[in-house]
Amino acid sequence: MSNCSEPHGRPFGCLRHASAAALPAALLASVLGCGAGEYQSRVQARVQEMATGSEFAGLYAAQTLGDRPVSVRVPQVFTSPPLVPGAEVPGEGAPPATERVQPGVVDLPGLTYTYEDFVADAEGGRIPFYLHVGAANTTHRAFRDPTNRWVHQIKSRLPDQDPSWERVECDTPDGRFLVWQRLRAEGEQPFSYVSQDGRRRVVELPGILEIYYRVEGDWAITLVWRVPSSIAPHVGLERWAPMVAGTVSLAGQTEPAGAPMH
């Protein structure tokens, strides 16, 4: 179930799997003597807390993006440490090839980590999928807003696509939501396929490119998902992408709880 929605008609559906019957006795006792309105408010708040908490259980704990004051939680479908541009891959003895680290279709300023994992195919090979995470400092003189550039790059490299940005709201583990810009396109993209004998080769496969972009404080944060279309249902892209976006946090962030950020 997705926990990210367009801002209009934002559902209360994230809570539909929770029930007031699941409330612990301690909560019920704490609201005795309160007015009906306050009681209902506390019940709804607790139901929401339980519902969102169970949804985010499939994510790892928050991980800081290197020396940047930005953290994110990623799904447990990624079972290996992230790839770091220029750094040796554990167990491989060499840095990762560019096509494993970079998104390929678009450039990504401030790229920090690339999460890579695989789904086995019928031939015994492994089809990769990726989550690229970047955080760029907007106060640096070289920084330029990349949103228009990415649209042009996608149109150039995926000619049959005409993508446009949409504003979406992604639920957070504490019951708030974060506002992101999202851009989605589909088409032939390069993927680093691993054959049955362990050899890698770059292949062009129909794939989904989904970009989440958000500026918070002095940081422009980007999440880029690249998943071959044939394995997208197995990866759970529709579930994980908005959920990960909802976990992004900036150290020292002091905005009041419950308020959407930029």
C-alpha positions as CSV (number, residue, x, y, z in Angstrom):
1,M,0.0,0.0,0.0
2,S,1.4,3.4,-1.0
3,N,1.8,6.0,1.7
4,C,2.3,8.8,-0.8
5,S,-0.5,10.7,-2.5
6,E,-1.4,13.7,-4.5
7,P,-2.3,16.6,-2.2
8,H,-5.9,16.8,-3.4
9,G,-8.2,14.3,-1.8
10,R,-5.5,13.1,0.6
11,P,-6.9,9.8,2.0
12,F,-7.3,8.6,5.5
13,G,-6.9,5.2,3.9
14,C,-3.4,4.6,5.5
15,L,-5.3,3.9,8.7
16,R,-7.9,1.5,7.3
17,H,-5.9,-1.6,8.5
18,A,-5.8,-0.4,12.0
19,S,-8.5,-0.6,14.5
20,A,-9.4,1.2,17.7
21,A,-9.9,-2.3,19.2
22,A,-6.1,-2.7,19.0
23,L,-5.5,0.2,21.4
24,P,-3.7,-0.8,24.6
25,A,-5.5,-0.6,27.9
26,A,-3.1,2.0,29.0
27,L,-4.3,4.4,26.3
28,L,-8.0,3.8,27.1
29,A,-7.3,4.4,30.8
30,S,-5.4,7.6,30.0
31,V,-8.4,9.2,28.3
32,L,-11.1,8.4,30.9
33,G,-12.6,11.5,32.1
34,C,-11.7,13.5,29.0
35,G,-14.4,15.1,26.9
36,A,-15.8,13.1,23.9
37,G,-13.9,15.3,21.4
38,E,-10.6,15.0,23.1
39,Y,-11.1,11.2,23.5
40,Q,-11.8,10.8,19.9
41,S,-8.8,12.9,18.9
42,R,-6.5,10.7,21.1
43,V,-8.0,7.5,19.7
44,Q,-7.5,8.6,16.1
45,A,-3.9,9.8,16.9
46,R,-3.0,6.4,18.4
47,V,-4.6,4.5,15.5
48,Q,-2.6,6.6,13.1
49,E,0.6,6.0,15.0
50,M,0.0,2.2,15.0
51,A,-0.8,2.1,11.3
52,T,2.2,4.1,10.1
53,G,4.5,2.3,12.5
54,S,3.6,-1.1,11.1
55,E,4.0,0.2,7.5
56,F,7.6,1.4,8.1
57,A,8.7,-1.8,9.8
58,G,10.2,-3.1,6.5
59,L,12.8,-0.3,6.5
60,Y,16.3,-0.3,8.0
61,A,17.1,2.3,10.7
62,A,18.0,5.8,9.5
63,Q,21.4,6.1,7.7
64,T,23.3,9.4,7.4
65,L,24.4,10.3,3.9
66,G,28.2,10.4,4.5
67,D,29.2,13.8,5.8
68,R,25.9,15.4,4.8
69,P,23.4,16.2,7.6
70,V,20.7,14.2,5.8
71,S,19.4,10.8,6.8
72,V,17.2,8.3,5.1
73,R,15.7,4.8,5.7
74,V,15.9,2.3,2.9
75,P,13.9,-0.9,2.4
76,Q,15.2,-4.3,3.6
77,V,14.9,-5.5,0.0
78,F,18.5,-4.1,-0.3
79,T,20.7,-6.7,1.4
80,S,24.1,-5.3,0.6
81,P,25.9,-2.1,1.8
82,P,25.5,0.8,-0.7
83,L,27.9,1.5,-3.5
84,V,29.9,4.6,-3.1
85,P,31.4,6.4,-6.1
86,G,35.1,5.8,-6.3
87,A,35.2,3.5,-3.2
88,E,36.1,-0.1,-3.4
89,V,33.2,-2.5,-3.2
90,P,33.5,-5.0,-0.3
91,G,34.4,-8.4,-1.7
92,E,35.1,-7.2,-5.2
93,G,38.5,-5.4,-4.7
94,A,37.7,-2.5,-7.0
95,P,35.3,0.5,-7.3
96,P,32.0,-0.1,-9.0
97,A,31.6,0.5,-12.7
98,T,29.9,3.8,-13.6
99,E,26.8,2.1,-14.9
100,R,26.2,0.6,-11.5
101,V,26.5,3.9,-9.6
102,Q,25.1,6.5,-11.8
103,P,21.4,6.7,-12.8
104,G,22.4,6.7,-16.5
105,V,19.3,8.5,-17.9
106,V,19.9,11.6,-15.8
107,D,22.9,13.1,-14.0
108,L,22.7,13.3,-10.2
109,P,24.5,16.2,-8.4
110,G,25.6,15.3,-4.9
111,L,25.3,11.5,-5.5
112,T,26.2,9.9,-2.2
113,Y,25.0,6.2,-2.2
114,T,23.6,3.8,-4.7
115,Y,21.7,0.8,-3.3
116,E,21.8,-2.2,-5.6
117,D,20.1,-5.6,-5.4
118,F,18.8,-8.3,-7.8
119,V,15.9,-10.5,-8.8
120,A,16.8,-13.9,-10.3
121,D,15.6,-14.7,-13.8
122,A,14.7,-18.0,-15.5
123,E,18.2,-18.4,-16.9
124,G,19.9,-18.3,-13.5
125,G,21.1,-14.7,-14.0
126,R,20.3,-11.7,-11.8
127,I,18.4,-8.6,-12.9
128,P,19.5,-5.5,-11.0
129,F,17.4,-2.6,-9.6
130,Y,18.7,0.6,-8.0
131,L,18.0,3.4,-5.6
132,H,20.4,6.3,-6.1
133,V,20.5,8.9,-3.2
134,G,22.0,12.3,-3.5
135,A,22.2,15.5,-1.4
136,A,23.6,18.7,-2.9
137,N,24.4,21.9,-0.9
138,T,22.3,24.7,-2.5
139,T,24.6,27.4,-1.0
140,H,27.5,26.3,-3.2
141,R,28.1,28.6,-6.2
142,A,28.1,25.7,-8.6
143,F,24.6,24.5,-7.6
144,R,21.9,24.8,-10.2
145,D,18.3,23.6,-9.8
146,P,18.3,20.4,-11.8
147,T,14.5,19.9,-12.3
148,N,14.3,21.4,-15.8
149,R,17.5,19.8,-16.9
150,W,16.3,16.3,-15.9
151,V,13.1,16.8,-18.0
152,H,15.2,17.7,-21.0
153,Q,17.6,14.7,-20.4
154,I,14.7,12.3,-20.2
155,K,13.1,13.6,-23.4
156,S,16.5,13.3,-25.1
157,R,17.4,9.8,-23.9
158,L,13.8,8.4,-23.8
159,P,12.4,10.1,-26.9
160,D,8.8,8.7,-26.6
161,Q,8.4,10.2,-23.1
162,D,7.0,13.6,-22.1
163,P,7.4,13.7,-18.4
164,S,6.2,16.4,-16.1
165,W,6.7,17.1,-12.4
166,E,3.9,16.5,-9.9
167,R,3.6,17.5,-6.3
168,V,3.1,14.6,-3.9
169,E,2.7,14.2,-0.1
170,C,4.6,11.3,1.5
171,D,3.7,10.1,5.0
172,T,6.3,10.1,7.7
173,P,6.8,7.5,10.5
174,D,5.5,10.0,13.0
175,G,2.2,10.7,11.3
176,R,3.1,14.0,9.4
177,F,3.9,14.2,5.7
178,L,6.6,15.6,3.5
179,V,6.0,17.4,0.2
180,W,8.1,16.2,-2.7
181,Q,8.3,16.7,-6.5
182,R,8.0,13.5,-8.4
183,L,9.0,12.7,-12.0
184,R,8.3,9.4,-13.6
185,A,9.3,8.0,-17.0
186,E,9.6,4.6,-18.7
187,G,11.8,3.3,-21.5
188,E,15.0,1.4,-22.5
189,Q,17.7,2.0,-19.9
190,P,21.1,0.5,-19.2
191,F,21.3,-2.1,-16.4
192,S,24.3,-4.0,-15.1
193,Y,23.1,-7.6,-15.6
194,V,24.9,-10.5,-13.8
195,S,24.8,-13.8,-15.8
196,Q,24.7,-17.2,-14.2
197,D,28.6,-17.5,-14.3
198,G,28.9,-14.2,-12.3
199,R,30.0,-12.1,-15.2
200,R,28.5,-8.6,-15.6
201,R,27.4,-6.9,-18.8
202,V,25.4,-3.8,-19.5
203,V,22.1,-4.5,-21.2
204,E,19.3,-2.2,-22.3
205,L,16.0,-3.2,-20.7
206,P,12.6,-1.6,-20.5
207,G,12.6,0.1,-17.1
208,I,10.9,2.6,-14.8
209,L,12.7,5.8,-13.8
210,E,11.2,7.5,-10.8
211,I,12.7,10.7,-9.3
212,Y,11.8,12.3,-5.9
213,Y,13.2,15.8,-5.4
214,R,12.9,18.1,-2.4
215,V,14.8,21.1,-1.0
216,E,15.0,21.2,2.7
217,G,17.1,23.9,4.4
218,D,20.4,24.2,2.5
219,W,20.1,20.8,0.9
220,A,18.6,19.5,-2.4
221,I,17.7,15.9,-1.8
222,T,17.1,13.4,-4.6
223,L,15.9,9.8,-4.6
224,V,16.2,8.1,-8.0
225,W,14.7,4.6,-8.5
226,R,15.5,2.6,-11.5
227,V,13.8,-0.8,-11.9
228,P,13.4,-3.0,-14.9
229,S,9.7,-3.1,-15.7
230,S,9.6,-6.9,-15.7
231,I,10.6,-7.1,-12.0
232,A,8.9,-3.9,-10.6
233,P,6.0,-5.9,-9.0
234,H,8.6,-8.2,-7.3
235,V,10.6,-5.2,-6.0
236,G,7.6,-3.4,-4.6
237,L,8.5,-0.1,-6.2
238,E,5.0,1.4,-5.7
239,R,5.2,0.6,-2.0
240,W,8.7,1.5,-1.1
241,A,9.4,4.6,-3.2
242,P,7.0,7.0,-1.3
243,M,7.7,5.3,2.0
244,V,11.5,6.0,1.7
245,A,10.7,9.6,0.7
246,G,8.7,10.0,3.9
247,T,11.7,9.0,6.1
248,V,14.2,11.6,4.8
249,S,15.3,13.9,7.7
250,L,17.6,16.8,8.1
251,A,19.7,17.0,11.3
252,G,18.7,19.9,13.5
253,Q,15.4,20.3,11.8
254,T,13.2,22.3,14.1
255,E,9.9,22.7,12.2
256,P,6.9,21.9,14.4
257,A,5.5,18.4,14.1
258,G,2.5,18.1,11.9
259,A,3.6,20.9,9.5
260,P,4.5,20.0,5.9
261,M,8.0,21.0,4.8
262,H,8.9,22.6,1.5
